């Protein structure tokens, strides 16, 4: 039987991915003293800031979701919102308009009622998204430091 302390040694565990993301957003939040300075600062065109899976912004129950053409302020609000959703949970029945996932593999897994396959598919997807969001938070923090001139 696996002990709880063993899970801390797993570099690729979901728990550690969530902790890395939350830590990166907390660092970003402590570094960005004046979030309004991020308004109208365009996102860097580099790969590390792009999240191609989403293309619109939605706001339901205080949650804001990624808008690819947004500015750094929009990304800052998005990252904090996702951190809050992870820490406090999402309301049941929180339907987000425009979020229609049409992935053939997911539909097949659901049709087969194979819960293990569904779990692994979503776990892999969640881990990948958390890694991208962690990178996004770290990049935003570094860009903010560059903008205000306190790059270490």
C-alpha positions in Angstrom: 0.0 0.0 0.0 1.3 3.4 -1.0 1.8 5.8 1.9 1.0 9.5 1.8 4.7 10.5 2.1 5.4 8.5 -1.1 3.2 10.8 -3.1 5.4 13.7 -2.3 8.2 12.0 -4.1 6.3 11.8 -7.3 7.4 14.6 -9.5 4.6 14.2 -12.0 1.8 13.8 -9.5 -1.3 15.9 -9.8 -0.9 17.0 -6.3 2.6 18.4 -7.0 1.4 20.0 -10.3 -1.3 21.8 -8.4 1.1 22.9 -5.7 3.6 24.2 -8.3 0.8 26.1 -10.0 -0.5 27.6 -6.7 3.0 28.5 -5.7 3.7 30.2 -9.0 0.4 32.2 -8.8 1.1 33.1 -5.1 4.6 34.4 -6.2 3.0 36.3 -9.1 0.5 37.8 -6.7 3.2 38.9 -4.2 5.3 40.3 -7.0 2.7 42.2 -8.9 2.1 45.1 -6.5 0.1 47.2 -9.0 -2.0 44.9 -11.2 -3.3 47.9 -13.2 0.2 48.4 -14.7 -0.5 45.1 -16.6 -3.5 46.7 -18.4 -2.9 47.1 -22.2 0.5 45.4 -21.9 0.2 42.8 -24.8 0.9 39.2 -24.2 4.2 38.0 -25.4 3.9 36.1 -28.7 6.2 33.4 -27.4 4.9 29.8 -27.0 5.1 30.0 -23.2 2.2 32.3 -22.9 -0.1 30.8 -25.5 -2.9 28.4 -24.4 -4.5 27.4 -27.7 -7.3 25.3 -26.2 -9.3 28.4 -25.3 -10.1 31.5 -27.3 -12.8 33.5 -25.4 -13.3 35.0 -22.0 -16.2 34.0 -19.9 -17.3 35.2 -16.5 -19.6 33.1 -14.3 -19.7 33.2 -10.6 -16.6 35.4 -10.4 -14.5 33.1 -12.6 -12.7 34.5 -15.6 -11.3 32.3 -18.4 -8.5 32.9 -20.9 -8.9 35.2 -23.8 -6.1 34.6 -26.2 -6.1 38.2 -27.6 -6.1 39.7 -24.1 -3.5 41.6 -22.2 -1.3 40.7 -19.2 -4.0 42.0 -16.8 -6.5 39.5 -18.2 -4.0 36.7 -17.7 -3.3 37.9 -14.2 -7.0 37.8 -13.3 -7.4 34.4 -15.0 -4.6 32.8 -13.1 -5.8 34.1 -9.8 -9.3 32.9 -10.6 -8.1 29.4 -11.4 -6.0 29.3 -8.2 -9.2 30.2 -6.2 -11.2 27.5 -8.0 -8.5 24.9 -7.1 -8.3 26.0 -3.5 -12.0 26.6 -2.8 -13.7 24.4 -5.4 -16.2 25.2 -8.2 -19.9 25.5 -7.6 -21.9 22.5 -8.8 -23.9 23.3 -11.9 -21.4 26.1 -12.9 -22.0 25.9 -16.6 -19.6 28.0 -18.7 -21.1 29.0 -22.1 -18.9 28.2 -25.1 -17.2 25.3 -23.3 -18.3 22.4 -25.5 -15.5 19.8 -25.5 -15.8 17.7 -28.6 -12.9 15.2 -28.2 -13.5 11.9 -29.9 -11.6 9.9 -27.2 -13.6 11.4 -24.4 -16.9 10.6 -26.1 -15.7 7.0 -26.8 -14.7 6.6 -23.2 -18.0 7.9 -21.9 -20.0 5.8 -24.3 -18.1 2.7 -23.2 -18.6 3.7 -19.6 -15.0 3.0 -18.9 -14.3 5.1 -15.8 -10.7 4.2 -15.6 -10.0 5.3 -19.2 -12.0 8.6 -18.5 -10.0 9.2 -15.4 -6.6 8.8 -17.0 -7.6 10.9 -20.0 -8.8 13.8 -17.8 -5.9 13.4 -15.4 -3.4 13.7 -18.2 -5.2 16.7 -19.6 -5.4 18.4 -16.2 -1.7 17.8 -15.6 -0.8 19.3 -19.0 -3.0 22.3 -18.5 -1.6 22.9 -14.9 1.9 22.8 -16.3 1.1 25.4 -19.0 -0.6 27.6 -16.5 2.3 27.4 -14.1 4.7 28.5 -16.9 2.2 31.3 -17.8 2.3 32.6 -14.1 6.1 32.4 -14.0 6.4 34.2 -17.3 3.9 36.9 -16.3 5.8 37.5 -13.1 9.1 37.9 -15.0 7.5 40.2 -17.6 6.1 42.4 -14.8 9.6 42.6 -13.2 10.9 43.7 -16.6 8.2 46.3 -17.1 8.9 48.0 -13.8 12.6 47.6 -14.1 13.5 45.4 -11.2 14.8 42.4 -13.0 17.2 40.4 -10.8 
